[in-house]
Amino acid sequence: MSIEKKNMDALQNRFPEIYNKIKNIKPEQRFQLKAVPGKQNIPNMYDKISSKFFYDNKDHMDQAIKNVLSKNIRLPFFNIFLGTGLMYNFFAFFKAYNVKESVNIVIEKDLDIFRTLLSCVDLTQVLGNSMFYFMLDDQPTELFTKINRIIHNTNAKFHAKSINIIEDAGSFMLNKDYYLQSIRLLKDALREVLMFYGNDPFYSMIGIENTFLNIEEIINNPGIKDLKDKFKGKPGIVVSTGPSLNKNIHLLEGLENKAVLCAADASVKVMKEKGLKPHLVSALERLTPTARLFDGIEEEDVKDVYLAATPVIHPETYANYPGERIITYRDFATFKWINIEKGILEIGPSAGNMAFKILEYLGCDPIILIGQDLAFGENDMTHADGSTYGEKQDAAVFKDLREVEGNFVPRIKTNRVWEMFLQYYHKDVSASKARVINATEGGAKILGAELMTFQEAIDQCIGDDINVLDIIKGSLDKPSVEDIENCRKQTLEIVTNGIEYCNMAQGLFADAMKVCDQYMQELWVPYQATKEYDAQKGEKYLIDLEEKCKLFQDRRFYEVLMHYVQSYFIRTMVEINAAKSSSANIAEAQSRNVAHLGDMFKVLTGLNGKMIDLMHILKGKLEANI
């Protein structure tokens, strides 16, 4: 079998999307392979338009190795290859550096370059290796989504400050703007991932505290798992509160038994003013302003309307909602730890993102979006008429402005927060098996969603009655008195064991801080005075600290504490890897890492102490009801 055929088979198996882009393209249309004089099986790439070669004909690989060595890379873990050419720099990188475990993203803009590459260079092992990700001629939103997903799913997130960029000069110069934009998108993706994991452990603590205070809500109510795929192939509608909702909210009338209506929390009062009700309401904000969204809502207003909130919401939000509940977990370790099964969804940062994932979980297809502007409307309107906090909200909304692609205009104004919600829609919609229709009639473009008016979507996709409420009511399994009592007892045992585990962790953190102090006294203080440093002894201290860090790999640590401390933990790992990659002085690199670890263990001691206090509160609530 030829190299070309093997490559195409490997590509089709691992990257079918790329295969489909190039399967009908013949190699060497614009970019030809030219033999290098005196070098057998070492081709050069020639651009027929510019009449230029990609590489010096003297010695491709030797020059490539010099190129990558000149970057003086100390931590070859998270590597971005911009442009492929014939991948001499790529192979030189792995020859020049001792690369073991790593995350590698290869980005090429030109289809012809990549197709020609596959005709002559054996890439089968690379294409089949999970360490390598290829992207070919992706639009910016697609590129962001793919890079973001890779960072989320790998340890690349720990290397936000130690990224290695390796360019193929020939490819790079042909599409310089594209590759520079790729670097900007990479930075945006990293920033979003770090925001996802939290930049403040105390904000995470609020969610955990709310969850513990909401334990009776969790125990006493059914979970979203009861509705999984119950509406397979049936239409669902996400009702958000963007300004364009004014244009088509009236069309919801008469659809209450023809589609599943899931409204973001802020949409409930807006719908009430029009005499409308959703079937489900999504909510996920942890602070008390969300509770105000239900001010003035009476029991009759939300009869047969289920609050499908994630229980990180403030207890006041539950208290202020006079209707029934369905417990909906986000993919947080805390919910796995308490082990009260309700159903876990991978939910983005907004109630609109959550509503989409709920309908997807229910099996809805198509999913129609209305009021999901994610951008400013006419006259800088921010929300639909009747919104709790007004149609043109406060000055904070107008900070950190930027432009994104619009549905009906080339560019539309948004802000950083809405753009983050939009980026999650890009990811969720592109990964969804459902047909997604953006019937917002304004706002920002969502990658992968079909664009049409709400009336067109209704005409095409909504028809017969589907007995929405009957299916919901018939599917929900409300816990019995016996179930509730058993659940309290099981949860109490889990919490008691959790307190014991956290106390053990406190002891380990204290030991780790002692090791850091000993290092500073034995090695760093003398070094500052004499400039003499025992690197071997320093390495022993770091090995000891790394051994203590193995606690973070423990399953119980992940479930009990990781969601709470992960923001600080990730930040520390980023700084440690940055020190490894940037410092040539081993004394400074080692001391910096010990200092980072010492700070981390000190902070973790405080955070873990707060967690122990919260667990005792939870334990007391459970004991009071048994």
C-alpha positions as MATLAB code, in Angstrom:
seq = 'MSIEKKNMDALQNRFPEIYNKIKNIKPEQRFQLKAVPGKQNIPNMYDKISSKFFYDNKDHMDQAIKNVLSKNIRLPFFNIFLGTGLMYNFFAFFKAYNVKESVNIVIEKDLDIFRTLLSCVDLTQVLGNSMFYFMLDDQPTELFTKINRIIHNTNAKFHAKSINIIEDAGSFMLNKDYYLQSIRLLKDALREVLMFYGNDPFYSMIGIENTFLNIEEIINNPGIKDLKDKFKGKPGIVVSTGPSLNKNIHLLEGLENKAVLCAADASVKVMKEKGLKPHLVSALERLTPTARLFDGIEEEDVKDVYLAATPVIHPETYANYPGERIITYRDFATFKWINIEKGILEIGPSAGNMAFKILEYLGCDPIILIGQDLAFGENDMTHADGSTYGEKQDAAVFKDLREVEGNFVPRIKTNRVWEMFLQYYHKDVSASKARVINATEGGAKILGAELMTFQEAIDQCIGDDINVLDIIKGSLDKPSVEDIENCRKQTLEIVTNGIEYCNMAQGLFADAMKVCDQYMQELWVPYQATKEYDAQKGEKYLIDLEEKCKLFQDRRFYEVLMHYVQSYFIRTMVEINAAKSSSANIAEAQSRNVAHLGDMFKVLTGLNGKMIDLMHILKGKLEANI';
ca = [
       0.000    0.000    0.000;
       1.366    3.441   -0.908;
       2.233    6.112    1.666;
      -0.570    8.242    0.273;
      -3.188    5.494    0.658;
      -2.037    4.654    4.196;
      -2.183    8.310    5.180;
      -5.646    8.803    3.724;
      -6.947    5.694    5.520;
      -5.463    6.864    8.827;
      -6.911   10.339    8.289;
     -10.366    8.985    7.515;
     -10.261    6.876   10.677;
      -9.154    9.596   13.139;
     -10.049   12.885   11.438;
     -12.953   12.160    9.046;
     -13.831   15.862    8.822;
     -10.379   16.655    7.399;
     -10.536   13.614    5.126;
     -13.792   14.873    3.619;
     -12.221   18.271    2.929;
      -9.390   16.856    0.831;
     -10.547   13.471   -0.475;
     -11.379   14.886   -3.908;
      -8.300   17.103   -4.182;
      -5.306   15.917   -6.162;
      -1.856   16.634   -4.716;
       0.587   19.095   -6.247;
      -1.909   21.554   -7.707;
      -0.092   24.702   -6.643;
       2.589   23.202   -4.419;
       4.859   20.708   -6.143;
       7.369   18.243   -4.780;
      10.898   18.750   -6.087;
      13.795   16.377   -5.561;
      16.734   17.777   -3.617;
      20.006   17.359   -5.538;
      22.083   14.587   -4.004;
      19.446   13.737   -1.381;
      17.376   10.628   -2.004;
      13.806   10.622   -0.630;
      14.128   14.162    0.807;
      11.794   16.355   -1.251;
      11.355   20.100   -1.154;
       8.055   21.901   -1.660;
       7.849   24.427   -4.489;
       5.209   27.154   -4.818;
       4.392   27.575   -8.512;
       2.846   31.018   -7.998;
       5.670   32.670   -6.068;
       8.373   30.483   -7.675;
       9.853   29.882   -4.219;
      10.970   26.788   -2.360;
       9.817   26.184    1.208;
      13.246   24.985    2.378;
      16.941   25.488    1.758;
      18.122   22.690   -0.511;
      21.309   22.058    1.482;
      19.993   20.007    4.421;
      16.350   20.304    5.412;
      16.474   18.302    8.620;
      19.712   19.786    9.913;
      18.348   23.291    9.378;
      15.033   22.323   10.961;
      16.783   20.973   14.061;
      18.753   24.211   14.355;
      15.492   26.154   14.055;
      13.741   24.296   16.858;
      16.819   24.222   19.104;
      17.114   27.998   18.751;
      13.800   28.275   20.615;
      15.554   26.871   23.706;
      12.478   24.960   24.830;
      12.774   23.563   28.370;
       9.331   22.022   28.782;
       8.149   20.426   25.503;
       4.642   19.499   26.652;
       2.043   21.813   25.063;
       3.182   22.368   21.494;
       1.452   24.290   18.696;
       2.690   23.731   15.133;
       1.625   26.539   12.795;
       1.703   25.351    9.194;
       2.808   21.920    8.085;
       4.814   22.368    4.909;
       6.454   18.942    4.689;
       6.683   18.831    8.511;
      10.458   18.987    8.755;
      10.202   21.291   11.781;
       7.668   18.940   13.347;
       9.903   15.879   13.116;
      12.977   17.926   14.038;
      11.228   19.056   17.220;
      10.713   15.498   18.406;
      14.244   14.574   17.422;
      15.811   17.572   19.179;
      13.864   17.378   22.443;
      13.155   14.524   24.792;
       9.398   14.554   24.321;
       7.408   11.917   26.161;
       3.874   12.711   27.212;
       2.673   15.831   25.414;
      -0.250   17.610   23.762;
       0.393   18.701   20.175;
      -1.876   20.735   17.894;
      -0.997   20.985   14.196;
      -2.772   23.782   12.303;
      -2.651   24.168    8.516;
      -4.639   26.672    6.481;
      -3.969   25.497    2.920;
      -5.730   22.351    1.664;
      -3.271   21.851   -1.203;
      -0.224   21.983    1.073;
      -1.701   19.370    3.383;
      -2.895   17.150    0.525;
       0.562   17.256   -1.065;
       2.164   16.453    2.298;
       0.045   13.300    2.597;
       1.251   12.091   -0.784;
       4.878   11.803    0.269;
       5.432   11.753    4.057;
       4.326    8.782    6.163;
       2.146   10.254    8.919;
       0.275    7.106    9.901;
       1.803    6.835   13.377;
       1.235   10.516   14.064;
      -2.348   10.513   12.777;
      -3.165    7.503   14.930;
      -1.567    8.838   18.111;
      -3.890   10.531   20.626;
      -1.137   13.037   21.536;
      -1.584   14.738   18.151;
      -4.509   16.842   16.921;
      -4.770   18.145   13.352;
      -6.834   21.122   12.185;
      -7.199   22.087    8.536;
      -8.659   25.322    7.144;
     -10.993   25.837   10.116;
     -12.921   29.062   10.537;
     -12.079   31.062   13.690;
     -15.112   29.890   15.673;
     -14.407   26.271   14.723;
     -10.746   26.668   15.612;
     -11.599   28.149   19.009;
     -14.068   25.364   19.748;
     -11.637   22.586   18.862;
      -8.695   24.085   20.744;
     -10.906   24.789   23.740;
     -12.112   21.186   23.838;
      -8.548   19.832   23.688;
      -7.420   22.067   26.548;
     -10.429   21.066   28.638;
      -9.811   17.358   28.127;
      -6.030   17.236   28.607;
      -3.315   18.495   30.942;
      -2.629   21.321   28.486;
      -4.558   23.561   30.888;
      -1.620   23.314   33.317;
       0.688   24.811   30.673;
      -1.081   28.100   29.972;
       2.198   29.987   30.457;
       4.514   27.402   28.908;
       3.190   27.013   25.371;
       5.657   26.267   22.590;
       4.933   27.738   19.136;
       6.768   26.099   16.214;
       6.225   27.609   12.769;
       6.871   26.158    9.345;
       8.193   29.302    7.660;
       6.868   28.443    4.192;
       3.307   27.723    5.291;
       3.312   30.481    7.886;
       4.250   33.288    5.501;
       1.618   32.248    2.957;
      -1.176   32.698    5.520;
       0.431   34.849    8.192;
      -2.768   36.609    9.305;
      -4.540   33.266    9.740;
      -1.797   31.893   11.975;
      -1.540   35.070   14.030;
      -5.290   34.880   14.561;
      -4.851   31.223   15.570;
      -2.490   32.328   18.333;
      -5.054   34.871   19.549;
      -7.755   32.187   19.536;
      -5.455   29.864   21.464;
      -5.059   32.514   24.155;
      -8.833   33.093   24.231;
      -9.437   29.354   24.571;
      -6.949   29.084   27.424;
      -8.503   32.057   29.198;
     -11.979   30.565   28.865;
     -10.843   27.178   30.221;
      -9.212   28.784   33.244;
     -12.404   30.796   33.825;
     -14.427   27.573   33.577;
     -12.388   25.975   36.340;
     -12.745   29.139   38.374;
     -10.477   32.018   39.162;
     -11.704   32.276   42.731;
     -12.003   29.256   45.067;
     -14.289   31.252   47.323;
     -16.826   31.534   44.499;
     -16.648   27.746   44.176;
     -17.162   27.577   47.942;
     -20.421   29.527   47.577;
     -21.702   26.832   45.208;
     -20.721   24.049   47.600;
     -22.218   25.864   50.583;
     -25.464   26.387   48.655;
     -25.488   22.716   47.650;
     -25.138   21.646   51.280;
     -27.853   24.070   52.398;
     -30.077   22.728   49.596;
     -29.587   19.097   50.627;
     -33.280   18.605   51.463;
     -34.259   19.968   48.040;
     -31.905   17.411   46.485;
     -33.152   14.502   48.578;
     -36.878   15.269   48.320;
     -37.212   15.952   44.580;
     -36.897   13.887   41.386;
     -33.938   14.275   39.041;
     -33.529   15.168   35.396;
     -32.331   11.589   34.797;
     -35.989   10.518   34.810;
     -36.544   12.516   31.614;
     -33.530   11.325   29.632;
     -34.561   10.747   25.981;
     -38.266   10.935   26.880;
     -38.775   13.398   24.018;
     -36.523   11.759   21.469;
     -37.120   13.291   18.056;
     -39.629   15.820   19.399;
     -39.141   19.583   19.030;
     -37.826   21.678   21.898;
     -37.611   25.459   22.240;
     -35.099   27.430   24.314;
     -36.653   30.712   25.439;
     -34.021   33.253   26.458;
     -34.445   36.922   27.312;
     -32.464   38.742   24.620;
     -34.034   41.881   23.094;
     -35.134   40.077   19.923;
     -37.592   38.014   21.979;
     -39.931   40.992   21.580;
     -40.228   40.131   17.875;
     -41.508   36.587   18.198;
     -42.552   35.712   21.757;
     -46.210   35.908   20.669;
     -45.647   32.915   18.392;
     -45.213   30.665   21.444;
     -48.960   30.817   21.990;
     -50.495   27.481   21.097;
     -47.181   25.582   21.129;
     -47.403   24.395   24.748;
     -48.373   20.863   23.729;
     -46.450   20.731   20.454;
     -42.900   21.324   21.743;
     -40.995   21.186   25.016;
     -40.499   24.766   26.198;
     -37.452   25.346   28.396;
     -37.030   28.934   29.563;
     -33.996   30.569   31.098;
     -34.837   31.818   34.605;
     -35.075   35.460   33.512;
     -37.698   34.570   30.885;
     -40.386   33.345   33.306;
     -41.755   36.803   34.165;
     -41.481   37.952   30.550;
     -43.563   34.957   29.465;
     -46.034   35.491   32.308;
     -46.744   39.023   31.039;
     -47.797   37.443   27.723;
     -49.937   34.769   29.385;
     -47.396   32.054   28.536;
     -45.768   29.262   30.529;
     -42.723   27.097   29.846;
     -42.562   23.466   30.931;
     -39.090   23.732   32.423;
     -37.018   26.584   33.844;
     -33.216   26.520   33.946;
     -31.262   28.300   36.692;
     -27.643   28.074   37.839;
     -26.509   31.378   39.375;
     -25.252   31.071   42.958;
     -26.049   34.540   44.275;
     -29.285   36.070   45.571;
     -30.147   38.347   42.582;
     -31.434   35.238   40.767;
     -34.102   34.843   43.463;
     -35.534   38.227   42.432;
     -36.299   36.839   38.981;
     -39.261   35.069   40.597;
     -40.565   38.059   42.582;
     -44.297   38.396   42.049;
     -44.639   34.874   40.680;
     -47.619   33.105   42.269;
     -48.215   29.380   42.575;
     -50.811   29.481   39.810;
     -48.319   31.226   37.500;
     -45.992   28.227   37.636;
     -48.438   25.384   38.024;
     -46.995   22.497   35.967;
     -43.792   24.505   35.427;
     -40.743   22.701   36.802;
     -37.680   24.544   38.092;
     -34.906   22.362   36.639;
     -32.175   24.208   38.532;
     -28.747   22.995   39.490;
     -28.639   23.039   43.314;
     -25.697   25.431   43.518;
     -28.339   28.182   43.369;
     -28.909   30.188   46.525;
     -31.534   28.696   48.886;
     -33.528   31.935   48.523;
     -34.028   31.125   44.836;
     -35.656   27.815   45.711;
     -37.668   29.514   48.466;
     -38.907   32.215   46.079;
     -40.063   29.746   43.429;
     -43.576   28.468   44.275;
     -43.612   25.565   41.826;
     -42.267   22.041   41.532;
     -38.598   21.153   41.109;
     -36.431   18.800   39.106;
     -32.852   18.487   40.356;
     -30.304   18.962   37.559;
     -26.628   18.504   38.347;
     -23.761   20.225   36.585;
     -20.705   18.083   35.981;
     -19.162   19.001   39.347;
     -17.289   16.483   41.475;
     -19.305   17.485   44.557;
     -22.456   15.944   43.100;
     -20.630   12.709   42.371;
     -19.307   12.653   45.928;
     -22.689   13.008   47.683;
     -23.840   10.117   45.457;
     -27.529   11.036   45.269;
     -28.246   10.245   41.637;
     -30.259   12.907   39.852;
     -28.595   13.193   36.434;
     -25.478   15.120   35.395;
     -25.264   17.472   32.409;
     -22.228   19.272   30.982;
     -23.609   22.765   31.342;
     -22.126   26.050   30.150;
     -22.073   29.291   32.153;
     -25.514   30.743   31.378;
     -29.105   29.707   32.011;
     -29.568   29.743   28.222;
     -26.650   27.349   27.760;
     -28.239   25.178   30.444;
     -31.673   25.218   28.781;
     -30.106   23.966   25.552;
     -28.362   21.082   27.330;
     -31.572   20.133   29.134;
     -33.503   19.847   25.870;
     -30.644   17.918   24.304;
     -30.650   15.529   27.301;
     -34.390   15.033   26.866;
     -33.697   13.945   23.281;
     -35.352   16.944   21.623;
     -34.670   17.264   17.910;
     -34.831   19.867   16.516;
     -33.918   22.393   19.192;
     -35.074   25.918   18.335;
     -33.511   28.983   19.963;
     -35.372   32.256   20.461;
     -34.291   35.339   22.401;
     -30.697   34.085   22.388;
     -29.136   37.319   21.108;
     -25.864   37.236   23.066;
     -25.375   40.773   21.769;
     -26.820   44.255   22.058;
     -30.078   44.972   20.266;
     -31.292   48.199   18.699;
     -30.492   51.301   20.779;
     -28.210   49.151   22.944;
     -31.098   47.163   24.401;
     -29.845   44.264   26.507;
     -33.018   42.332   27.356;
     -36.602   41.815   26.271;
     -39.446   43.995   27.535;
     -40.556   43.094   31.048;
     -37.211   41.745   32.255;
     -36.712   41.918   36.030;
     -33.640   44.113   35.846;
     -34.836   46.223   32.911;
     -34.534   46.203   29.147;
     -31.340   48.265   29.205;
     -29.288   47.065   32.108;
     -26.603   48.825   34.099;
     -23.202   50.107   33.031;
     -21.431   46.832   33.879;
     -22.960   45.311   30.743;
     -21.173   47.923   28.627;
     -17.677   47.019   29.841;
     -15.150   45.016   27.836;
     -16.994   45.444   24.543;
     -16.084   43.624   21.337;
     -17.663   42.603   18.034;
     -18.650   39.158   16.759;
     -20.298   37.867   13.593;
     -23.999   38.659   13.484;
     -26.960   36.685   12.193;
     -28.210   39.477    9.946;
     -25.312   41.943    9.988;
     -21.617   41.280    9.333;
     -20.558   42.361   12.850;
     -22.546   43.012   16.012;
     -21.596   44.495   19.380;
     -21.358   42.229   22.409;
     -19.394   42.030   25.660;
     -16.932   39.551   27.116;
     -19.523   37.724   29.222;
     -21.999   37.267   26.367;
     -19.154   36.211   24.097;
     -18.273   33.508   26.628;
     -21.886   32.264   26.521;
     -21.672   32.352   22.712;
     -18.474   30.315   22.701;
     -20.200   27.627   24.754;
     -23.029   27.596   22.241;
     -20.463   27.109   19.472;
     -19.108   24.074   21.325;
     -22.463   22.619   22.342;
     -24.206   23.061   18.997;
     -21.283   21.768   16.933;
     -21.118   18.655   19.144;
     -24.873   18.056   19.261;
     -26.571   15.307   17.272;
     -29.760   17.360   17.191;
     -30.681   19.764   14.435;
     -30.331   23.235   15.954;
     -32.239   26.214   14.557;
     -31.400   29.752   15.602;
     -34.700   31.599   15.290;
     -33.546   34.512   17.421;
     -34.159   37.016   14.567;
     -31.226   39.140   15.658;
     -28.077   38.776   17.705;
     -24.850   36.849   17.240;
     -24.262   33.949   14.884;
     -23.982   30.523   16.524;
     -21.712   28.083   14.724;
     -23.576   25.024   13.454;
     -27.082   26.427   13.929;
     -29.426   26.902   10.973;
     -30.768   30.422   10.624;
     -34.464   31.065   10.005;
     -37.339   33.043   11.465;
     -39.335   31.534   14.306;
     -42.398   31.323   12.074;
     -40.404   29.399    9.466;
     -39.134   27.042   12.162;
     -42.674   26.470   13.417;
     -43.960   25.801    9.909;
     -41.151   23.360    9.135;
     -40.639   21.564   12.441;
     -43.673   21.781   14.718;
     -46.918   19.975   14.043;
     -48.764   17.356   16.084;
     -49.433   17.409   19.814;
     -46.789   15.500   21.796;
     -48.417   15.395   25.277;
     -45.556   17.213   26.977;
     -46.953   17.478   30.508;
     -48.313   13.937   30.518;
     -44.884   12.576   29.609;
     -43.087   14.733   32.191;
     -45.487   13.839   35.000;
     -45.555   10.177   34.049;
     -41.775    9.925   33.906;
     -40.734   11.699   37.101;
     -40.024    9.321   39.969;
     -40.663   11.335   43.129;
     -38.791    9.824   46.092;
     -40.908    7.954   48.621;
     -40.732    8.584   52.382;
     -38.612    5.454   52.721;
     -36.309    6.558   49.868;
     -35.844    9.948   51.507;
     -34.984    8.450   54.898;
     -32.501    5.979   53.407;
     -30.916    8.726   51.333;
     -30.384   10.906   54.411;
     -28.679    8.049   56.244;
     -26.433    7.163   53.291;
     -25.501   10.803   52.770;
     -24.740   11.225   56.479;
     -22.287    8.329   56.285;
     -20.626    9.849   53.199;
     -20.301   13.226   54.925;
     -18.883   11.688   58.109;
     -16.242    9.877   56.050;
     -15.606   13.105   54.143;
     -14.839   14.996   57.349;
     -12.380   12.265   58.317;
     -10.726   12.474   54.885;
     -10.415   16.266   55.024;
      -8.817   16.041   58.467;
      -6.259   13.609   57.026;
      -5.577   16.050   54.177;
      -4.974   18.839   56.700;
      -2.195   16.768   58.253;
      -0.583   16.166   54.856;
      -0.758   19.866   53.968;
       0.937   20.724   57.272;
       3.737   18.217   56.569;
       4.200   19.659   53.070;
       4.536   23.201   54.431;
       7.241   21.977   56.834;
       9.175   20.499   53.883;
       8.941   23.842   52.052;
      10.194   25.711   55.127;
      13.102   23.267   55.542;
      14.095   23.749   51.896;
      14.146   27.516   52.285;
      16.291   27.352   55.416;
      18.699   24.647   54.220;
      19.152   25.634   50.576;
      17.654   28.944   49.511;
      18.836   31.189   52.351;
      22.462   29.939   52.112;
      22.356   30.250   48.306;
      21.405   33.908   48.544;
      24.475   34.507   50.691;
      27.046   32.300   48.904;
      25.576   31.661   45.427;
      26.446   27.986   45.988;
      23.572   25.592   45.470;
      23.137   21.839   45.959;
      20.865   20.979   43.021;
      20.704   17.272   43.945;
      19.471   18.072   47.422;
      16.987   20.532   45.951;
      15.715   17.806   43.626;
      15.167   15.507   46.634;
      12.995   18.148   48.279;
      10.974   18.536   45.084;
      10.554   14.762   44.775;
       9.269   14.688   48.369;
       6.793   17.464   47.575;
       5.717   15.768   44.336;
       5.050   12.624   46.368;
       2.765   14.605   48.656;
       1.043   16.079   45.594;
      -0.054   12.564   44.613;
      -2.932   13.168   46.995;
      -4.436   15.308   44.218;
      -4.650   12.220   41.981;
      -6.661   10.322   44.588;
     -10.249    9.672   43.556;
     -11.590   10.769   46.936;
      -9.679   14.052   46.790;
     -11.162   14.695   43.356;
     -14.701   14.055   44.565;
     -14.507   15.728   47.983;
     -12.253   18.715   47.383;
     -11.145   19.219   43.781;
     -14.096   21.310   42.584;
     -13.505   23.637   45.520;
      -9.717   23.996   45.239;
      -9.178   23.360   41.518;
      -8.847   27.028   40.549;
      -5.947   27.547   42.932;
      -4.437   24.149   42.148;
      -4.490   24.795   38.379;
      -3.074   28.289   38.858;
      -0.186   26.846   40.896;
       0.555   24.153   38.307;
       0.563   26.813   35.567;
       3.125   28.870   37.496;
       5.290   25.824   38.255;
       5.389   24.811   34.597;
       6.105   28.407   33.616;
       9.103   28.399   35.958;
      10.350   25.123   34.494;
      10.091   26.461   30.963;
      11.562   29.914   31.495;
      14.411   29.682   33.994;
      17.892   28.522   33.017;
      19.113   28.915   36.614;
      18.270   25.672   38.422;
      18.473   27.259   41.870;
      15.964   29.938   40.929;
      13.677   27.462   39.142;
      13.633   25.006   42.055;
      13.187   27.706   44.689;
      10.370   29.318   42.726;
       8.552   25.997   42.484;
       9.000   25.261   46.189;
       7.668   28.744   46.952;
       4.628   28.159   44.703;
       3.958   24.810   46.372;
       4.378   26.306   49.826;
       1.861   29.032   49.018;
      -0.517   26.457   47.552;
      -0.417   24.176   50.601;
      -0.967   27.180   52.866;
      -4.013   28.286   50.873;
      -5.328   24.711   50.656;
      -5.105   24.439   54.435;
      -7.415   27.434   54.774;
      -9.801   26.238   52.059;
      -9.923   22.722   53.461;
     -10.634   24.103   56.927;
     -13.635   25.955   55.511;
     -14.759   22.746   53.790;
     -14.632   20.894   57.101;
     -16.815   23.606   58.655;
     -19.343   23.294   55.808;
     -19.402   19.516   56.138;
     -20.238   19.836   59.829;
     -23.145   22.123   58.888;
     -24.345   19.547   56.344;
     -23.938   16.772   58.910;
     -26.064   18.746   61.360;
     -28.839   19.307   58.790;
     -28.975   15.602   57.983;
     -28.956   14.531   61.625;
     -31.756   16.996   62.418;
     -34.026   15.295   59.856;
     -33.265   11.658   60.680;
];
